[in-house]
Amino acid sequence: MEARLASDLKGEDFGPEIIRIAVNADSLASWIVPALAEARFTAPNLLFDLTVDDQDHSADLLRRGEVVAALTGTPTPPSGCDSLPLGALRYVATASPAFLKRYCPHGVTGSALRVAPMLTYDRKDRLQLDWLERNFGKGPVPPTHYLPSTEAFVEAARLGLGWGMNPEPLVAKEIAFRRLVPLTETGRLDTPLYWQVPRRLTEALAPLTRAIRKTAAEHLHPAD
Protein backbone atom coordinates (compact mmCIF):
# COMPACT_ATOMS: atom_id res chain seq x y z
CA MET A 1 0.00 0.00 0.00
CA GLU A 2 2.90 2.36 0.78
CA ALA A 3 4.50 1.55 -2.57
CA ARG A 4 1.26 2.27 -4.42
CA LEU A 5 0.79 5.61 -2.62
CA ALA A 6 4.37 6.69 -3.34
CA SER A 7 4.03 5.80 -7.01
CA ASP A 8 0.72 7.64 -7.29
CA LEU A 9 2.29 10.79 -5.83
CA LYS A 10 5.24 10.54 -8.22
CA GLY A 11 3.11 9.58 -11.20
CA GLU A 12 5.33 6.58 -11.87
CA ASP A 13 4.83 2.85 -12.07
CA PHE A 14 5.43 1.32 -8.66
CA GLY A 15 8.30 -1.08 -8.21
CA PRO A 16 8.35 -4.71 -7.09
CA GLU A 17 5.75 -5.75 -4.53
CA ILE A 18 6.85 -8.44 -2.10
CA ILE A 19 3.87 -10.68 -1.32
CA ARG A 20 4.32 -12.79 1.80
CA ILE A 21 2.13 -15.91 1.69
CA ALA A 22 1.56 -18.81 4.08
CA VAL A 23 1.39 -22.20 2.37
CA ASN A 24 1.56 -25.80 3.51
CA ALA A 25 4.62 -27.79 2.50
CA ASP A 26 2.75 -30.41 0.46
CA SER A 27 1.02 -27.81 -1.71
CA LEU A 28 4.33 -26.05 -2.21
CA ALA A 29 5.89 -29.32 -3.40
CA SER A 30 2.99 -30.52 -5.53
CA TRP A 31 0.98 -27.76 -7.23
CA ILE A 32 1.26 -24.13 -6.11
CA VAL A 33 4.53 -23.10 -7.83
CA PRO A 34 2.92 -23.07 -11.32
CA ALA A 35 0.31 -20.67 -9.94
CA LEU A 36 3.01 -18.32 -8.68
CA ALA A 37 4.74 -18.45 -12.06
CA GLU A 38 1.50 -17.62 -13.88
CA ALA A 39 0.75 -14.73 -11.53
CA ARG A 40 4.26 -13.37 -12.07
CA PHE A 41 3.76 -13.57 -15.83
CA THR A 42 0.59 -11.48 -15.70
CA ALA A 43 1.88 -9.15 -12.95
CA PRO A 44 5.68 -8.86 -13.37
CA ASN A 45 5.98 -6.53 -10.37
CA LEU A 46 5.11 -9.34 -7.93
CA LEU A 47 7.77 -11.01 -5.81
CA PHE A 48 6.90 -13.86 -3.42
CA ASP A 49 8.08 -14.55 0.11
CA LEU A 50 6.66 -17.93 1.18
CA THR A 51 6.21 -19.01 4.77
CA VAL A 52 5.62 -22.74 5.26
CA ASP A 53 3.16 -23.81 7.94
CA ASP A 54 0.58 -26.53 8.49
CA GLN A 55 -2.69 -25.81 6.66
CA ASP A 56 -4.61 -25.97 9.94
CA HIS A 57 -2.44 -23.23 11.45
CA SER A 58 -1.57 -20.93 8.55
CA ALA A 59 -4.66 -18.76 9.11
CA ASP A 60 -3.10 -17.70 12.43
CA LEU A 61 -0.28 -16.01 10.48
CA LEU A 62 -2.87 -14.10 8.46
CA ARG A 63 -4.75 -13.17 11.63
CA ARG A 64 -1.56 -11.75 13.17
CA GLY A 65 -0.71 -9.81 10.02
CA GLU A 66 2.50 -11.76 9.37
CA VAL A 67 1.34 -12.65 5.84
CA VAL A 68 -1.00 -10.99 3.34
CA ALA A 69 -2.59 -14.23 2.11
CA ALA A 70 -2.76 -17.81 3.27
CA LEU A 71 -3.50 -21.25 1.91
CA THR A 72 -5.42 -22.85 4.76
CA GLY A 73 -7.38 -25.94 5.71
CA THR A 74 -10.00 -23.98 7.67
CA PRO A 75 -13.05 -22.54 5.87
CA THR A 76 -13.69 -19.72 8.35
CA PRO A 77 -11.34 -16.78 7.66
CA PRO A 78 -9.97 -14.26 10.16
CA SER A 79 -12.00 -11.10 10.63
CA GLY A 80 -11.84 -8.82 7.59
CA CYS A 81 -10.76 -11.60 5.22
CA ASP A 82 -12.48 -13.62 2.51
CA SER A 83 -12.16 -17.39 2.15
CA LEU A 84 -12.31 -18.98 -1.31
CA PRO A 85 -12.66 -22.80 -1.57
CA LEU A 86 -10.08 -24.32 -3.92
CA GLY A 87 -10.73 -28.06 -3.77
CA ALA A 88 -9.03 -30.86 -1.87
CA LEU A 89 -5.47 -32.14 -1.93
CA ARG A 90 -5.72 -35.93 -1.90
CA TYR A 91 -3.37 -37.97 0.28
CA VAL A 92 -2.74 -41.70 -0.02
CA ALA A 93 -1.66 -43.90 2.88
CA THR A 94 1.37 -45.67 1.44
CA ALA A 95 4.30 -47.89 2.33
CA SER A 96 6.89 -49.90 0.45
CA PRO A 97 6.19 -53.56 -0.41
CA ALA A 98 9.13 -54.59 1.81
CA PHE A 99 7.73 -52.59 4.73
CA LEU A 100 4.33 -54.28 4.41
CA LYS A 101 5.93 -57.71 4.18
CA ARG A 102 7.85 -57.05 7.40
CA TYR A 103 5.25 -55.29 9.54
CA CYS A 104 1.95 -56.50 8.05
CA PRO A 105 2.64 -60.12 7.03
CA HIS A 106 -1.01 -61.07 7.66
CA GLY A 107 -2.53 -58.00 6.09
CA VAL A 108 -2.92 -54.33 7.01
CA THR A 109 -4.73 -54.06 10.32
CA GLY A 110 -5.07 -51.41 12.97
CA SER A 111 -3.09 -53.47 15.48
CA ALA A 112 -0.24 -53.95 12.99
CA LEU A 113 -0.08 -50.25 12.09
CA ARG A 114 -0.12 -49.20 15.73
CA VAL A 115 3.26 -50.90 16.28
CA ALA A 116 4.79 -50.26 12.84
CA PRO A 117 6.93 -47.11 12.39
CA MET A 118 4.89 -44.12 11.20
CA LEU A 119 6.11 -41.06 9.29
CA THR A 120 4.99 -37.60 10.44
CA TYR A 121 5.98 -34.24 8.99
CA ASP A 122 6.12 -32.41 12.35
CA ARG A 123 4.22 -32.24 15.61
CA LYS A 124 1.39 -30.24 14.03
CA ASP A 125 0.79 -32.97 11.45
CA ARG A 126 -2.24 -35.14 12.27
CA LEU A 127 -2.91 -36.63 8.83
CA GLN A 128 -1.60 -40.08 9.70
CA LEU A 129 -3.44 -40.27 13.02
CA ASP A 130 -6.67 -38.95 11.48
CA TRP A 131 -6.54 -41.58 8.74
CA LEU A 132 -5.65 -44.32 11.22
CA GLU A 133 -8.53 -43.44 13.55
CA ARG A 134 -10.98 -43.07 10.68
CA ASN A 135 -10.16 -46.52 9.30
CA PHE A 136 -9.26 -48.54 12.41
CA GLY A 137 -10.53 -46.62 15.44
CA LYS A 138 -8.67 -45.04 18.31
CA GLY A 139 -5.59 -46.56 19.87
CA PRO A 140 -2.00 -45.87 20.93
CA VAL A 141 0.19 -43.60 18.84
CA PRO A 142 2.59 -45.66 16.69
CA PRO A 143 6.36 -45.21 16.97
CA THR A 144 7.01 -42.09 14.92
CA HIS A 145 9.70 -40.63 12.68
CA TYR A 146 9.51 -36.83 12.20
CA LEU A 147 10.64 -35.67 8.74
CA PRO A 148 9.90 -31.99 7.98
CA SER A 149 10.44 -32.33 4.22
CA THR A 150 7.83 -33.40 1.68
CA GLU A 151 10.41 -34.89 -0.68
CA ALA A 152 12.21 -36.74 2.13
CA PHE A 153 8.83 -38.00 3.35
CA VAL A 154 8.14 -39.70 0.02
CA GLU A 155 11.68 -41.09 -0.14
CA ALA A 156 11.45 -42.42 3.43
CA ALA A 157 8.26 -44.29 2.59
CA ARG A 158 9.82 -45.70 -0.59
CA LEU A 159 12.88 -46.94 1.34
CA GLY A 160 10.78 -48.61 4.03
CA LEU A 161 11.48 -46.25 6.92
CA GLY A 162 7.79 -46.05 7.75
CA TRP A 163 4.25 -45.64 6.41
CA GLY A 164 2.64 -42.26 5.88
CA MET A 165 0.16 -40.06 4.03
CA ASN A 166 1.68 -38.79 0.80
CA PRO A 167 0.17 -36.26 -1.64
CA GLU A 168 -1.30 -38.17 -4.56
CA PRO A 169 0.39 -35.99 -7.24
CA LEU A 170 3.82 -36.84 -5.79
CA VAL A 171 3.38 -40.62 -5.49
CA ALA A 172 1.24 -41.52 -8.52
CA LYS A 173 4.29 -42.73 -10.44
CA GLU A 174 5.69 -44.55 -7.37
CA ILE A 175 2.39 -46.40 -7.00
CA ALA A 176 2.18 -47.19 -10.72
CA PHE A 177 5.63 -48.83 -10.60
CA ARG A 178 4.83 -50.58 -7.28
CA ARG A 179 7.61 -48.80 -5.43
CA LEU A 180 4.88 -47.69 -3.01
CA VAL A 181 1.64 -49.49 -2.21
CA PRO A 182 -1.62 -48.02 -0.84
CA LEU A 183 -2.30 -49.55 2.56
CA THR A 184 -5.98 -50.13 1.79
CA GLU A 185 -8.26 -49.86 -1.24
CA THR A 186 -9.82 -46.80 0.39
CA GLY A 187 -6.51 -45.51 1.72
CA ARG A 188 -7.19 -41.92 0.69
CA LEU A 189 -7.80 -38.77 2.70
CA ASP A 190 -8.93 -35.54 1.05
CA THR A 191 -7.85 -32.30 2.71
CA PRO A 192 -9.92 -29.25 1.64
CA LEU A 193 -7.91 -26.11 0.98
CA TYR A 194 -8.98 -22.45 1.05
CA TRP A 195 -7.37 -19.26 -0.21
CA GLN A 196 -7.79 -16.46 2.33
CA VAL A 197 -7.00 -12.80 1.70
CA PRO A 198 -7.85 -9.51 3.46
CA ARG A 199 -10.73 -7.73 1.73
CA ARG A 200 -8.74 -4.49 1.59
CA LEU A 201 -6.13 -6.25 -0.57
CA THR A 202 -8.55 -8.11 -2.86
CA GLU A 203 -7.86 -5.86 -5.86
CA ALA A 204 -4.09 -5.75 -5.31
CA LEU A 205 -3.89 -9.55 -5.07
CA ALA A 206 -6.36 -10.26 -7.90
CA PRO A 207 -3.72 -11.59 -10.39
CA LEU A 208 -2.37 -13.99 -7.77
CA THR A 209 -5.85 -15.09 -6.69
CA ARG A 210 -6.87 -15.82 -10.29
CA ALA A 211 -3.74 -17.90 -10.84
CA ILE A 212 -4.20 -19.80 -7.57
CA ARG A 213 -7.82 -20.67 -8.37
CA LYS A 214 -7.02 -21.71 -11.95
CA THR A 215 -4.10 -23.95 -10.96
CA ALA A 216 -6.05 -25.46 -8.05
CA ALA A 217 -8.87 -26.43 -10.42
CA GLU A 218 -6.33 -28.30 -12.55
CA HIS A 219 -4.60 -30.18 -9.71
CA LEU A 220 -7.00 -30.58 -6.78
CA HIS A 221 -10.01 -32.85 -6.35
CA PRO A 222 -13.51 -31.45 -5.80
CA ALA A 223 -14.08 -31.07 -2.08
CA ASP A 224 -17.01 -32.84 -0.44
Sequence and secondary structure as in RCSB ss.txt:
>XXXX:A:sequence
MEARLASDLKGEDFGPEIIRIAVNADSLASWIVPALAEARFTAPNLLFDLTVDDQDHSADLLRRGEVVAALTGTP
TPPSGCDSLPLGALRYVATASPAFLKRYCPHGVTGSALRVAPMLTYDRKDRLQLDWLERNFGKGPVPPTHYLPST
EAFVEAARLGLGWGMNPEPLVAKEIAFRRLVPLTETGRLDTPLYWQVPRRLTEALAPLTRAIRKTAAEHLHPAD
>XXXX:A:secstr
 HHHHHHHHHTS    EEEEEEE HHHHHHTHHHHHHHHHHH TTEEEEEEE  TTTHHHHHHTTS SEEEES S
S  TTEEEEEEEEEEEEEEE HHHHHHH TT   HHHHHHS EEESSTT  HHHHHHHHHH S     EEE   H
HHHHHHHHTTS BEEEEHHHHHHHHHTTSSEESSTT EEEEEEEEEEEGGGTTTTHHHHHHHHHHHHHHSB   
